[in-house]
């Protein structure tokens, strides 16, 4: 489906991020954000809010490393861009990790320029740490360097905030997400209803609210993979007939009940 001019502008604003990262251009990267922007990377950790915090985030996690983006798909909805991608990070010790990810960028127009007001990175910290340590001595060296870097840039409290990402909906959330997607694909409306909270929101495409009945009808024979649990959200790469997309499935703070399903999608 051809992109309109606004969609092209949104994607162009988002594409400037990996270019600045590749060039190790801190000023250019930070300038992509609004003054009060939020970086939630990974989702589930304590967010970094405002320019100073985002600069410290760059100094800790971007500046010391070489980061390459392999983007499979971009999806645009209203003032949001979602990227389905894999990020390959090579650390100063030579250790390399490849992290499957879904990135959500919420943008706002300021003086004719689209800027990022929120970046939400959906990836699994625990899985990345395991992968890092499996690289052997380079990975162990990188882990030993990251702790002091994190404390130096963000303080002990910042390190604790990062480690919050180790908690969340986890494996049980992935199981529940797979159940609801499977039930929707089978048009099993009663099973989908059992997994949802009473006032659950369903948006397909994201930004357009639909009924449970319409969801199960439109999701018939849906396929999915790449389930990622970050915080209280599970994201998934999905395919509905001739369209691909990314689904974000949100869970209640204290249960496996699903409070929202939002699917960013486009025709292919």
Buried (B, 14 or more C-beta within 10 A) or exposed (E): EEEEEEBEBBBEBBBBBBEBBEEBEBEBBBEBBBEEBBBBBBBBBBBBBBBEBBBBBBBBBBBBBBBBBEBEBBBBBEBBBBBBBBBEBBBBBEBBBEBBBBBBBBBEEEEEEBBBBBBBBBBBBEBBBEBBBEBEEBBBBBBEBBEEBBBEBBEEEBBEBBBBBBEBBBEEBBBBBBBBBBBBBBBBBEBBBEBBBEEBBBBBBBEEEBEBEEBBEBBEEBEBEBBBBBBBBBBBBBBBEEBBBBBBBBBBEEEBBBBBBBBBBBEE
